[in-house]
Structure formats: structure tokens, C-alpha cells
């Protein structure tokens, strides 16, 4: 069976269906999250980052930091060393934690 192309999330108004390929990053906001798109627009969802990590890990998403879940296919550049961050195709940079760096390295090898 093919993987779904959209993910159902909960918003303040009810259910919304987000195209997985359009998501660049998901940022934690307390027990909720913001979904970040190519145009840097953010959409608030009431799902937790932990829940979204579990649901999107099979779609090429990697938890690089306790606050950030990124879409590996949308990475433009990985900066090693002191900066230790990833720059997305939309220009936003996200830091990698020590654990996130290990997860990221494993995922990039695949």
C-alpha cells in the first residue's frame, strides 16, 4: 500500500490536511507546533512535535533538535563545526543538537 501524501493535523478550527511534500520544518511551541512552508509561512497545529515526529519519520523527516523536525529532502546545506546547523531551501537555518546530529548523520547515509 502506498504512503499517504497528506497528513491530518488538528487546528483550532478542526482537522486540516497538510501535503507532506510541502512541509519544510515543524517547530515545537509548547505542547503544540508550527508547520513551516517554503514561503516561510507558519501554520499553527495543536498536535505535539513528538506525535508529528512519530507520524512523519517514515517520510524523510528527522528530529534534529528538541524543538525542530525537518524534511531532509528540503535541505540546501549542512554547516559542520561551530555553527553545526542546516540551512533549508527557503533560507531558514536550524541548529542541530548533539543527539540530532547523530540522527541526522544516520538518516543522510541512507
ChimeraX attribute file (.defattr): number of C-alpha atoms within 10 A of each C-alpha:
attribute: neighborCount
match mode: 1-to-1
recipient: residues
	/A:1	3
	/A:2	4
	/A:3	7
	/A:4	9
	/A:5	12
	/A:6	13
	/A:7	14
	/A:8	12
	/A:9	16
	/A:10	15
	/A:11	16
	/A:12	9
	/A:13	7
	/A:14	9
	/A:15	13
	/A:16	14
	/A:17	12
	/A:18	15
	/A:19	12
	/A:20	17
	/A:21	14
	/A:22	15
	/A:23	18
	/A:24	24
	/A:25	25
	/A:26	26
	/A:27	21
	/A:28	21
	/A:29	16
	/A:30	10
	/A:31	12
	/A:32	18
	/A:33	23
	/A:34	20
	/A:35	21
	/A:36	20
	/A:37	16
	/A:38	16
	/A:39	10
	/A:40	13
	/A:41	9
	/A:42	16
	/A:43	13
	/A:44	18
	/A:45	23
	/A:46	17
	/A:47	18
	/A:48	19
	/A:49	25
	/A:50	16
	/A:51	11
	/A:52	17
	/A:53	18
	/A:54	11
	/A:55	12
	/A:56	17
	/A:57	14
	/A:58	10
	/A:59	16
	/A:60	15
	/A:61	25
	/A:62	23
	/A:63	26
	/A:64	23
	/A:65	20
	/A:66	14
	/A:67	18
	/A:68	22
	/A:69	25
	/A:70	27
	/A:71	21
	/A:72	19
	/A:73	15
	/A:74	19
	/A:75	17
	/A:76	14
	/A:77	13
	/A:78	16
	/A:79	13
	/A:80	11
	/A:81	7
	/A:82	6
	/A:83	11
	/A:84	15
	/A:85	18
	/A:86	22
	/A:87	16
	/A:88	21
	/A:89	15
	/A:90	15
	/A:91	14
	/A:92	15
	/A:93	17
	/A:94	21
	/A:95	18
	/A:96	24
	/A:97	18
	/A:98	12
	/A:99	12
	/A:100	18
	/A:101	19
	/A:102	12
	/A:103	16
	/A:104	21
	/A:105	11
	/A:106	11
	/A:107	13
	/A:108	11
	/A:109	6
	/A:110	5
